[in-house]
Amino acid sequence: MVAAPLGIPELRRQWREGRAALIEQFRQGPAQAAAAERLVRRISRLADTTLQRLWVESRMPRGAALVAVGGYGRGELFPYSDVDVLILLPEQGERPVDDEDPMKAVLEGFITACWDVGLELGSSVRTVSECLTEAQADITVQTALLESRRLCGTRRVYDQFRQCTRASIQPAAFLRAKTLELRQRHIKFEDTPYALEPNCKESPGGLRDVQVLRWIAHAAGLGRSWSEMAGKGLISRFEAQQLQRNEGLLKLIRARLHIVAGRREDRLIFDLQTAVAETFGYTSTLKQRASEALMRRYYWAAKAVNQLNGLLLQNIEERVLGAQNAPMRPIDARFFDRAGLLEVASDDLYQRDPHAILQTFLVFQQQVGITGFSTRTLRALYNARGMMNHAFRIDPVNRATFMAILRQPRGQTHAFRLMNETSVLGRYLWVFRRIVGQMQHDLFHVYTVDQHILMVLRNMRRFFVPEHTHEYPFCSNLAAHWDQPWILFVAALFHDVAKGRGGDHSELGAVEVRRFCRDHAIEREDARLIEFLVREHLTFSHVAQKEDLSDPEVIDAFAKRMQDPRRLTALYLLTVCDIRGTSPKVWNAWKGKLLEDLYRATLRALGGERPNGAADVETRKLEARQMLALHSVLPGSEEALWSTLDLNYFTRHDSGEIAWHARAIKRKAQTTQPLVSARVSPVGEGLQVLVYAPDRPDLFARICGYFDSAQFSILDARIHTTRAGYALDTFQVIATHLVDYAYRDLIHLVEHQMAEGLDQDGPLPLPSRGRLSRRVKSFPVAPRIQLRPDEKAQRWLLSVSASDRSGLLYAIARVLAQHDINLQLAKVITLGERVEDTFLINGAALQHNRQQLAFESDLLDALG
């Protein structure tokens, strides 16, 4: 019986209402993987029915077939996924000569009807031979064709298509292409399953990794399902169950993500994480956000998929390429070297000898030429997780082995990454297990806590590797004279290990590392140093970025806290590694200079050198005069400017900057027009900009307004007022949209535009409400200000903490100008998407409580 024809409106209603009913049923049901599986299958069947009706009613030509490909070919359609189809046509010689134009019109009509109904179609129209040609040129097309289903149309052409497609696949070439594609995709997604906004489909450990395994196994004739692969001996029954369970969770998350977003969205972006978490029944508490609970569950699933993916992919490679027959070189009674991979001598090695678990990583470090673990070793480690219990952790032999891994001359980075990937690290260091997959909501870390820690360990290890000396020469030079690298490695492992517990993670981490040192028989002096590093790991960056390094009292207080050069050097190296390990955006050359300046000044203080301001100033002046002579500046030309400057100016600038200022201002010390000079920064990327102009209350605000409009970010501002009433201000600025070589081309433009803008009068323009990033919207920082007087209450230290946005510094400067508050020093620190700015200010308004409260209130309004 032929169904009665249905019009487009009726089919559209049936498709939309049918899908909406399935989604609602899923939404109201339990958050279970089986429910997600039913949903994607039922939506797929609904799409099948809709397309079949449209195919019939569009009177598609005889000899053609409609084929579902890709995910739809597997019978899976997530709520807002594309519906990928292939329209197979007979070969050119098999069609009537006069049939071309009518066929084209019918095909266009069918595709248009699909879109009109509401199907988001991804379509292609090809003959079998064209399919084969496209598949040979594009592995993505070949993969899509591998998973296909006939929906309707002529079976003969579809059977021909299936036979030819299957015959064209060369398992070894397909394996190589998909493996390269997988590696390329992993690199694109930061090569970690722990990105804070992972793509649950494409990121490492996501659904795509699961699909790649199925495609490769299918192409090699090794099975299309986990049970089939287990039957072929590729994976164990337990591993098949783990893959199925974690795949089910990923599907569940993806389905709920689509529904919450109301569109095809595979990224677990911050905006949606909480809403998706709530559909799982998670609620936020004082200790944990709902989104953190969801993401931790996601990370554990992605980690398991990533781990099993490596195991199964390697096993398939051995089968396809015949590598399982590669000759093996015995290393000792427990391990072999098989073509550069470490192989256990027996599958039950770890059950018989649990000490061999940690020994595996020690041997990996010690054996030159070993690049990874074989499938057999990975499987043995995966199945030995239950052996790593409390007794395992307190075993003296295992503790000695763990310390030996830390003390090896090479290989810590890869060894500890492998330990984390195989879950050995978290099971041996139970405190580490608590931070695996732990998110960080501080707007400048872009990794989970465990990945950040391993990144810091990697950075530290690179300081001791000659091949990386060019990256941070000063740090590498210090590391070359450090006798016990393992001390720094332990500090790196524990510096953030207490994150997420509430309270001061530095203090809590110090307690944990003290226990570790005691349990692992670390000598008292070494243990004290490690505990000091963990407790103080935030101190160095705080002082360098927030306090006045030209103040001898700041340096003296910091030196007393460090106690000796060994502690100072260790903390400096850990601080550089820590900042570099937060995010690629956080580190810059200017921060590096601040840290190095603090290190050098403190080292001098620890060496007994007492600050001698007058002598330092004279030395800088002498060096500056020598530089001026090299530029043919007449002797004595600098005195007109220098005679108006106080000691603070000379202590806050090095000799190169002093000479640059003198050259720029020579014979213009009494100018009535703003003078602007810019140069490529000598301390890294960006520009240094000098502004010399008659002082006025709104000058700093106008300068900030210009930089904001020109899309420059201010990294540092040193503000001075000469005795003659001139502002002499120096700024370090960068533009994220520029590459290094482009700055030189902007120098004259900056000088001209800024000088012109500063010469204008009139009210300050209102600050723009800069657009907030998605991360800032999802994890807002409550604006905070702190205003503290110095001992004489003549100058005040203003600290500002807020979410970053364009125009923020101008908004602050505008409030300062409105209250006639003078700025003497500014330290502008951007930590990812949070700012921590410090200003040294004075002004009459700060001496009266009512005016001070009004200033603070206006400032909070500007930050909000």
HUGILIN-V973045 format. One record per backbone hydrogen bond with DSSP energy under -0.5 kcal/mol. CO is the residue of the C=O (numbers start at 1). NH is the residue of the N-H. If there is no record, write none. Layout:
co:CO nh:NH
co:CO nh:NH
//
This chain:
co:7 nh:11
co:8 nh:12
co:9 nh:13
co:10 nh:14
co:11 nh:15
co:12 nh:16
co:13 nh:17
co:14 nh:18
co:15 nh:19
co:16 nh:20
co:17 nh:21
co:18 nh:22
co:19 nh:23
co:20 nh:24
co:21 nh:25
co:22 nh:26
co:23 nh:27
co:24 nh:28
co:25 nh:29
co:30 nh:32
co:32 nh:35
co:32 nh:36
co:33 nh:37
co:34 nh:38
co:35 nh:39
co:36 nh:40
co:37 nh:41
co:38 nh:42
co:39 nh:43
co:40 nh:44
co:40 nh:77
co:41 nh:45
co:42 nh:46
co:43 nh:47
co:44 nh:48
co:45 nh:49
co:46 nh:50
co:47 nh:51
co:48 nh:52
co:49 nh:53
co:50 nh:54
co:51 nh:55
co:52 nh:56
co:53 nh:57
co:54 nh:58
co:55 nh:60
co:56 nh:59
co:61 nh:64
co:64 nh:154
co:65 nh:67
co:65 nh:88
co:66 nh:151
co:66 nh:152
co:67 nh:86
co:68 nh:149
co:69 nh:72
co:69 nh:73
co:70 nh:74
co:71 nh:76
co:72 nh:75
co:78 nh:81
co:82 nh:84
co:83 nh:85
co:83 nh:122
co:84 nh:69
co:85 nh:124
co:86 nh:67
co:86 nh:88
co:87 nh:126
co:88 nh:65
co:89 nh:128
co:91 nh:94
co:92 nh:95
co:96 nh:99
co:97 nh:100
co:99 nh:103
co:100 nh:104
co:101 nh:105
co:102 nh:106
co:103 nh:107
co:104 nh:108
co:105 nh:109
co:106 nh:110
co:107 nh:111
co:108 nh:112
co:109 nh:113
co:110 nh:114
co:111 nh:115
co:112 nh:116
co:113 nh:117
co:114 nh:118
co:114 nh:119
co:118 nh:120
co:119 nh:121
co:120 nh:83
co:121 nh:123
co:122 nh:85
co:124 nh:87
co:126 nh:89
co:127 nh:131
co:128 nh:132
co:129 nh:133
co:130 nh:134
co:131 nh:135
co:132 nh:136
co:133 nh:137
co:134 nh:138
co:138 nh:142
co:139 nh:143
co:140 nh:144
co:141 nh:145
co:142 nh:146
co:143 nh:147
co:144 nh:70
co:146 nh:148
co:147 nh:70
co:149 nh:68
co:152 nh:66
co:154 nh:158
co:155 nh:159
co:156 nh:160
co:157 nh:161
co:158 nh:162
co:159 nh:163
co:160 nh:164
co:161 nh:165
co:162 nh:166
co:163 nh:167
co:164 nh:168
co:165 nh:169
co:166 nh:169
co:169 nh:171
co:170 nh:174
co:171 nh:175
co:172 nh:176
co:173 nh:177
co:174 nh:178
co:175 nh:179
co:176 nh:180
co:177 nh:181
co:178 nh:182
co:179 nh:183
co:180 nh:184
co:181 nh:185
co:182 nh:186
co:183 nh:187
co:184 nh:188
co:185 nh:189
co:186 nh:191
co:187 nh:190
co:189 nh:192
co:192 nh:195
co:194 nh:448
co:195 nh:198
co:198 nh:200
co:198 nh:268
co:199 nh:203
co:200 nh:207
co:201 nh:208
co:203 nh:206
co:206 nh:209
co:206 nh:210
co:207 nh:211
co:208 nh:212
co:209 nh:213
co:210 nh:214
co:211 nh:215
co:212 nh:216
co:213 nh:217
co:214 nh:218
co:215 nh:219
co:216 nh:220
co:217 nh:222
co:218 nh:221
co:225 nh:229
co:226 nh:230
co:227 nh:231
co:228 nh:232
co:229 nh:234
co:229 nh:235
co:230 nh:233
co:236 nh:240
co:237 nh:241
co:238 nh:242
co:239 nh:243
co:240 nh:244
co:241 nh:245
co:242 nh:246
co:243 nh:247
co:244 nh:248
co:245 nh:249
co:246 nh:250
co:247 nh:251
co:248 nh:252
co:249 nh:253
co:250 nh:254
co:251 nh:255
co:252 nh:256
co:253 nh:257
co:254 nh:258
co:255 nh:259
co:256 nh:260
co:257 nh:261
co:258 nh:262
co:258 nh:263
co:263 nh:265
co:266 nh:200
co:267 nh:269
co:269 nh:272
co:269 nh:273
co:270 nh:274
co:272 nh:276
co:273 nh:277
co:274 nh:278
co:275 nh:279
co:276 nh:279
co:276 nh:280
co:277 nh:280
co:277 nh:282
co:278 nh:281
co:288 nh:285
co:289 nh:293
co:290 nh:294
co:291 nh:295
co:292 nh:296
co:293 nh:297
co:294 nh:298
co:295 nh:299
co:296 nh:300
co:297 nh:301
co:298 nh:302
co:299 nh:303
co:300 nh:304
co:301 nh:305
co:302 nh:306
co:303 nh:307
co:304 nh:308
co:305 nh:309
co:306 nh:310
co:307 nh:311
co:308 nh:312
co:309 nh:313
co:310 nh:314
co:311 nh:315
co:312 nh:316
co:313 nh:317
co:314 nh:318
co:315 nh:319
co:316 nh:320
co:317 nh:321
co:317 nh:323
co:318 nh:322
co:318 nh:323
co:318 nh:324
co:322 nh:325
co:323 nh:326
co:327 nh:339
co:328 nh:330
co:329 nh:337
co:334 nh:345
co:335 nh:331
co:335 nh:332
co:336 nh:338
co:336 nh:343
co:337 nh:329
co:337 nh:339
co:338 nh:341
co:340 nh:371
co:340 nh:372
co:341 nh:338
co:341 nh:343
co:342 nh:374
co:343 nh:336
co:346 nh:349
co:348 nh:352
co:349 nh:353
co:353 nh:356
co:354 nh:357
co:355 nh:359
co:356 nh:360
co:357 nh:361
co:358 nh:361
co:358 nh:362
co:359 nh:363
co:360 nh:364
co:361 nh:365
co:362 nh:366
co:363 nh:367
co:366 nh:368
co:367 nh:370
co:369 nh:371
co:372 nh:342
co:374 nh:378
co:375 nh:379
co:376 nh:380
co:377 nh:381
co:378 nh:382
co:379 nh:383
co:380 nh:384
co:381 nh:384
co:382 nh:385
co:384 nh:387
co:384 nh:388
co:385 nh:388
co:387 nh:389
co:389 nh:393
co:390 nh:394
co:391 nh:395
co:392 nh:395
co:395 nh:399
co:396 nh:400
co:397 nh:401
co:398 nh:402
co:399 nh:403
co:400 nh:404
co:401 nh:405
co:402 nh:406
co:403 nh:407
co:404 nh:408
co:405 nh:408
co:411 nh:415
co:412 nh:416
co:413 nh:417
co:414 nh:418
co:415 nh:419
co:416 nh:420
co:417 nh:421
co:418 nh:422
co:419 nh:424
co:419 nh:425
co:420 nh:423
co:423 nh:427
co:424 nh:428
co:425 nh:429
co:426 nh:433
co:428 nh:430
co:429 nh:432
co:429 nh:433
co:430 nh:434
co:432 nh:435
co:433 nh:436
co:435 nh:438
co:435 nh:450
co:437 nh:439
co:438 nh:449
co:443 nh:833
co:446 nh:196
co:448 nh:452
co:449 nh:453
co:450 nh:454
co:451 nh:455
co:452 nh:456
co:453 nh:457
co:454 nh:458
co:455 nh:459
co:456 nh:460
co:457 nh:461
co:458 nh:462
co:459 nh:463
co:460 nh:463
co:460 nh:464
co:461 nh:464
co:462 nh:465
co:464 nh:466
co:465 nh:468
co:466 nh:469
co:468 nh:471
co:468 nh:472
co:472 nh:476
co:473 nh:477
co:474 nh:478
co:475 nh:479
co:476 nh:480
co:477 nh:481
co:478 nh:481
co:479 nh:482
co:481 nh:483
co:484 nh:487
co:484 nh:488
co:485 nh:488
co:485 nh:489
co:486 nh:490
co:487 nh:491
co:488 nh:492
co:489 nh:493
co:490 nh:494
co:491 nh:495
co:494 nh:497
co:496 nh:499
co:498 nh:501
co:503 nh:505
co:504 nh:508
co:505 nh:509
co:506 nh:510
co:507 nh:511
co:508 nh:512
co:509 nh:513
co:510 nh:514
co:511 nh:515
co:512 nh:516
co:513 nh:517
co:514 nh:518
co:515 nh:519
co:516 nh:520
co:517 nh:522
co:518 nh:521
co:523 nh:527
co:524 nh:528
co:525 nh:529
co:526 nh:530
co:527 nh:531
co:528 nh:532
co:529 nh:533
co:530 nh:534
co:531 nh:535
co:532 nh:536
co:534 nh:537
co:536 nh:539
co:536 nh:540
co:538 nh:542
co:539 nh:543
co:540 nh:544
co:541 nh:545
co:542 nh:546
co:543 nh:547
co:547 nh:549
co:548 nh:551
co:550 nh:552
co:551 nh:554
co:551 nh:555
co:552 nh:556
co:553 nh:557
co:554 nh:558
co:555 nh:559
co:556 nh:560
co:557 nh:561
co:558 nh:562
co:559 nh:563
co:562 nh:564
co:564 nh:568
co:565 nh:569
co:566 nh:570
co:567 nh:571
co:568 nh:572
co:569 nh:573
co:570 nh:574
co:571 nh:575
co:572 nh:576
co:573 nh:577
co:574 nh:578
co:575 nh:579
co:576 nh:580
co:577 nh:581
co:579 nh:582
co:579 nh:583
co:582 nh:446
co:583 nh:586
co:583 nh:587
co:588 nh:592
co:589 nh:593
co:590 nh:594
co:591 nh:595
co:592 nh:596
co:593 nh:597
co:594 nh:598
co:595 nh:599
co:596 nh:600
co:597 nh:601
co:598 nh:602
co:599 nh:603
co:600 nh:604
co:601 nh:605
co:602 nh:606
co:603 nh:607
co:604 nh:609
co:605 nh:608
co:608 nh:610
co:612 nh:616
co:613 nh:617
co:614 nh:618
co:615 nh:619
co:616 nh:620
co:617 nh:621
co:618 nh:622
co:619 nh:623
co:620 nh:624
co:621 nh:625
co:622 nh:626
co:623 nh:627
co:624 nh:628
co:625 nh:629
co:626 nh:630
co:627 nh:631
co:628 nh:631
co:628 nh:633
co:629 nh:632
co:634 nh:637
co:636 nh:639
co:637 nh:640
co:638 nh:641
co:638 nh:642
co:639 nh:643
co:641 nh:644
co:642 nh:645
co:644 nh:723
co:646 nh:649
co:646 nh:650
co:647 nh:651
co:648 nh:652
co:649 nh:653
co:654 nh:658
co:655 nh:659
co:656 nh:660
co:657 nh:661
co:658 nh:662
co:659 nh:663
co:660 nh:664
co:661 nh:665
co:662 nh:666
co:665 nh:668
co:668 nh:671
co:675 nh:692
co:677 nh:690
co:679 nh:688
co:681 nh:684
co:686 nh:681
co:687 nh:733
co:688 nh:679
co:689 nh:731
co:690 nh:677
co:691 nh:729
co:692 nh:675
co:693 nh:727
co:696 nh:699
co:698 nh:702
co:699 nh:703
co:700 nh:704
co:701 nh:705
co:702 nh:706
co:703 nh:707
co:704 nh:708
co:705 nh:709
co:706 nh:710
co:707 nh:712
co:708 nh:711
co:713 nh:715
co:713 nh:734
co:715 nh:828
co:716 nh:732
co:717 nh:719
co:717 nh:826
co:718 nh:730
co:720 nh:728
co:722 nh:725
co:725 nh:695
co:726 nh:722
co:727 nh:693
co:728 nh:720
co:729 nh:691
co:730 nh:718
co:731 nh:689
co:731 nh:733
co:732 nh:715
co:732 nh:716
co:733 nh:687
co:734 nh:713
co:735 nh:738
co:739 nh:742
co:739 nh:743
co:740 nh:743
co:742 nh:746
co:743 nh:746
co:743 nh:747
co:744 nh:747
co:746 nh:750
co:747 nh:751
co:748 nh:752
co:749 nh:753
co:750 nh:754
co:751 nh:755
co:752 nh:756
co:753 nh:757
co:754 nh:758
co:755 nh:759
co:757 nh:760
co:768 nh:770
co:773 nh:777
co:774 nh:778
co:775 nh:779
co:780 nh:782
co:781 nh:803
co:784 nh:801
co:786 nh:788
co:786 nh:799
co:788 nh:797
co:790 nh:793
co:795 nh:790
co:796 nh:798
co:796 nh:841
co:797 nh:788
co:797 nh:799
co:798 nh:839
co:799 nh:786
co:800 nh:837
co:801 nh:784
co:802 nh:835
co:805 nh:808
co:806 nh:770
co:807 nh:811
co:808 nh:812
co:809 nh:813
co:810 nh:814
co:811 nh:815
co:812 nh:816
co:813 nh:817
co:814 nh:818
co:815 nh:819
co:816 nh:821
co:817 nh:820
co:822 nh:842
co:824 nh:719
co:825 nh:840
co:826 nh:717
co:826 nh:828
co:827 nh:829
co:827 nh:838
co:828 nh:830
co:829 nh:831
co:829 nh:836
co:830 nh:832
co:831 nh:833
co:831 nh:834
co:833 nh:804
co:834 nh:831
co:835 nh:802
co:837 nh:800
co:838 nh:827
co:839 nh:798
co:839 nh:841
co:840 nh:824
co:840 nh:825
co:841 nh:796
co:842 nh:822
co:843 nh:846
co:844 nh:847
co:845 nh:848
co:848 nh:852
co:849 nh:853
co:850 nh:854
co:851 nh:855
co:852 nh:856
co:853 nh:857
co:854 nh:858
co:855 nh:859
co:856 nh:860
co:857 nh:861
co:858 nh:862
co:859 nh:863
co:860 nh:864
//
